[in-house]
Structure formats: structure tokens, C-alpha cells
Amino acid sequence: MRVLVTGHKGQLGRQLMEAFLDQTVCGLDLPEHDICAYPQIVQEICSREPELVIHAAAYTDVDGCALNPDLAYTVNGLGTQHVALACAKLGVPIVYISTNEVFDGESRRPYLETDAPRPINPYGYSKWMGEQFVRELVPWHYIVRISWLFSPGGNNFPAKILRAAKEGRPLAVVVDEVGSPTYAPDLARALVELVSSKRFGTYHLVNEGVCSRYEFARATLDGAGLAGVPIRPMLLRDYERPSRPPLYSPLRNFAAATALGIRLRPWQEALAEYLGRTGDGLAAS
């Protein structure tokens, strides 16, 4: 199968290129290829003649999206429309990587795939726009929502926590923002299984378990042998930032786990592997 990955230089994209190595896989990314450049990007995708497109390219700077909503809507909304138009023209499936931030965070339980989105910030709204374009244009789609993505070599939450600790900067992390960490290598392997099933639809693929940002940070430092580094707990309302994230937005992997048996291991196990692979932990992977 010929697989094309948009955003193949990003932390998920790199893992996807590895996970699909036994296929014929190619990637598109900035600066050579811009998903916002229509109709050029449609022509470029069609010229590669993929049999599956995994659309991982996105503007993921959540605060940047809040400061420039039109850019978020252009990249994550219209850019996704362009990729979906190419898939529709080719008659091939698309995997669209979406986010927990399509939800408002007011649930009292982890969100199911069928819960109604209600984004409360420009990043979440722009990704919800992308979902709508995919649903409208490509009948053969997998919409996969993830959250709190981390991977070796990425500029992610654990990496930022470790960097701040090693530089001796004081750490203050919110205790009331709760979600589901997602380890990119685990997600990439799960996506291989998902597309092999040809069972199209909307899925939540996150590592098992729920935690707060504070718990995630504490587990990162403890696993890296930095248990003595203090973290000051704080509330989200006291953390000044341009974007307002949903307070409680864990995702429940119900559809893939129940129908296909696709599950990602507990986030604590994934974090231990991450720390080993990055050389920041005491455990070996």
C-alpha cells in the first residue's frame, strides 16, 4: 500500500514514517509543501498516487492559535479541506488527526467518540472545522482524536518539564487541567492496526488512564530521577495564557477497543519508555 503522511517531520509524523516502513511511504511538510497552497497541494498529493493519506500536519501552537485565530482556521480548517479534496479526487481513505480540545471540558466522565464537540478556543474550533471538511468530502475516513501528545525528540510537555528542572527554573503546574497523555510511538502502531481494519469512523486513541498536568509533571520528574525537584501546584485560573484549555477533557477509547481490540498501554508505562529512549530516565527501554 502506498501511504502519504502530511506533517511527516513532526513528532507524530516521524513515528508514522517508521510504523509504515513495510509499506511504500512518503511525506509532505513545510517548507517544501504547504497544505494551505491551493490548488498546488492537491496536485502534489495526487501526483504521488497514494492509496491512503494520513493527515497529521497542523498548527498546534494552542496559544498561537488564540492570538491569530484566522491562521488557525486557515491551516487546520482550510488546509485540511485541501487534503480532503485530494483524497476525494483520488477516491482514497484519509486519516485525520484531531484533538481532545474539540470538547468544552465540562463533562464529568471521559469523552466518548459520539459526544457532541463544543470547542471553547480557536485551536479546538479549527480542528473541529477540519473534522467537518473530512466528513463532508471523504466517505472513507478515520477521524482520530488524541491529546497531550509526547514523543522522543519532540517539544512536548514532558520535555519542557525536564528542561526547566535541569535549568533550575521554578516549576508551577496546574492541578485542575485533566486529560489523557498520548505516546506517539504507541499511537502510530495503533493507527497501523486501525487502517488495516478498514472500519471507518471516529476514534479516540490515547494511552489508558487519566491524570492532571501536575500528576504528569510529577511522574516525569520522578521517572527521570528528579524526585527532589519541587513543583508548586496551581489552578488554571491563576495561569495567565492567551488560550483557555478545557479543564476536564480525557478521551475514552471505546470504539477501537471494543470493536477492534485496539488499546494503548497505560500512560505511566509509555512515559517510562519515553524517559528511557530520551536518556532522561533511569529505566531502560
N, C-alpha and C positions, 0 to 999 in steps of 0.2 A: 504494500500500500504506500502511495506517495502522500506524505504528510507535510503540511506547511505550517510553521509556527510564527505568528507575529509577536514582536517583542522578544525575540529569541536571545537577546543579550541580557535580559533582566533576570532576577533571581529565580523566578519560576521558569522562564524561557530556557535558561541553561539546563535546568533539570529535565525539562521536556525533551530537549535535544538528545540528552543521554538516554532517557527512558524509551525513546522511539528509535534507538540506534539500529535495531534489527529491521526497521522499515527504511524506505527512501525518504529521508527527512531533510528539509531545508528551512531557512529562516529569513524573515524580513524585519528590519529595525532601523531606527534613526542612526546616523543622519542620511544613510543612503535611500531609505524608503520611508515616506511619511503617509500614515493612514489617512491624514486629512487632505491629501493632494488628490482630488478627484478631477478627471477620471483616470489619472495615471496609476493610482494604486490598484484600481480594478483591473486595468490592463496588465499590470505586473503580476498580480495574483493569477489571473487567467493564463498568462504565458507559462507559468510553472506547471500547469495542469495537475494540481493536487487532487487527491481523492478524499482528503479530509483537511480542514483548516482549523487550527486551534488558535483562537484569538485571545492572546494574553497581553498584547500591547495596551497600555492605558496610561493616563495621567493620574498617578497615585499619590501625589503630594496633597494630602487632605486639606491642610491649611492653605496651600497654594490655590486649591480649587475654591476655597471660601473667599480668598482675596480677588480671584479672577474667575467668576462663575462661567462667563462666556467661553473662556478657554477650556474649562472642564466639559461644558456641553458640546463644544466643537470636537474635542479629541475623543471623549468617552461616548458621546452620543452620535454625532455625525460620522466620526471616524469608524465607529462600529457599523453604522449603516453602510458605509462604503465596502467594508469587508464582507458584510452580509450580502450586498448586491453582487459581489464577485461570486460568492458561493451559490446564489440563486441562478446566476448566469451559467455556471458550470454544472449545476444540479448535484452539488456535493454537500455533505453534512458540515456543520460548524459546531465547535465547542467554544462557548463564550464564558470567560472567567468573570464572574460578578462578585458581589461583596455582601457582608452582613449589614453594611450601612444603608441598604435599601429599606431597612426596618427602623421604626422610631424608638426602639429601646424601652417601650412601656409594657412589654409582656412580662408575665410572672413565671414563664417557663421558656425553655429554649425554642426558638422558632422552627416550625416545620416548613417544608418546601411549599405547601399550599397556603400558608399565611399571607395575608394581603400586605404588600410593601407600602410603606409610608415614610419615605426618606425625609430627614429633617435638616440636611445640609447639602450644599451644592455637589460635593463628591458623590454622596449617595444618590442624589437625583440624577446626576449624569450617568451613573452606572445603571440606574433603572431605565433611563432613556435607551441605553444600549440594549437592555433586555427586550424592550418593546420592539425595536427595529429587528432584532433577531427573530422574535416570534412572528412578526408580520411578514418577513421576507423569506425565511428559510424553514420549510416544514420539517426538515430533518435536523433538529438542533438539540444540543445538550447545553443547558444553562446551568453552570456550576458556581454556586456561591461559596466563598471561602472567607476567612477572617484572620487577622493578626499573622500574616504570612512571615515565616522566617526560614532562612537557608544559609548554609556556609557561603561566605563571600558577599552576602547581601547587607545593605544598610538598613537593618531591621531593628526591632525593639530590643532583643537580647544584645545585639551588637552595640547599640547605643548605651545600654546599661553598663556593659563591661568596659567600654571605652571611658565612660565617665568615672567609673570606680578606679580604673588604673591611673587616670589622670588626677585623682584625688579630689574631684569635684563633689560637692554635697549632692546627695540624691534625695529627691522627694517625688513620690509616685502615688497616683490616685488609687484609692481603695474601693471606689464605688462605680468604676467602669469595668464591666464584666463581659467576657467573651470566650471564644474558643480558639486557641492557638492552632495554626496550620503549618506543618513542616513541609516545605516544598518537595523534597525527595519522596515523601510518603504520598503527597498529592499527585505527583507525576505518575507514580506507579499505579495509583488508583484510577487515573484517567486512562491509562492503557487498558485496564480491565473494563472500564465503562464503555469506551468506544468499541471494544470487541463485542460487547453485548448487543449493540445496535438497538438498544432500548432508549429511545429518545425521550427527552423531558427535562424537568428541572430537578436539580440535586443539590444537597448540601454535603460537601466533602471537607470535613475538618477532623483534626485529631480528637479522640474521645476525651471527654472531661471539660470542665468549666473552671475558670479562675478569674480573679481580678488582675488588673495591671500590677498591683502591688505584689500579689502572690506570684505572678510570672517573673517579676524582677527579683524577688527574694529567692525563688528556686534557681534562677540563673546564676546569681552570685554564690549561693550555697554550692551548686554543682560545679562551679569554677574554682572552688577552694577559697572563696572570698566571704565566708560566713561572718567574719568580723566587721565587714563593711556595713555601716548602718544605713537604713532607708527611713526617711521621715514619711509617715502616711499622711495623705491629704485628700480633700474632697475635690471632685471635678469642678465644682462651682468656684473654687479658690484658685484654679489653674487657668491663667489668662492665655487664651489662644484664639486665633481667628475662627476656627471651626468648632461646632458643637457636636461631639460624637454621641451616638445613642448610649445611654447608661447601661442597659442590660440587653445584650444582643448575641448571646450564644446561639449557635446553629445546631439543630439536631439532624444528624444523618439518619433519616428514616427510610427514604425511598431506596437508596442504593444498598443500604444494609439489609433491609427486609426483602427486597425483590431480587437482589443480585449477590448478596453476601459480601459486599464491598465495605470494609471497615478500615479506618485508620487507627493505629495503636494509640494508647493514652499519650497525652501531650508531654507528660513527665519523661516517658521513655524516649520520645523523639528529641526532647531537649537534651537529654543525656548524650544521645548520639551527636547532636549538633555541637555540643561543647567538646566532645572528643575529636570530631572532624576539624574543628577550627583551631584546635590546640589550646583552647581556653579552659578545658575541663580536666578533672583528674581521671575521669573514666576514659577508657579506650573504646573506639568503635570498630 
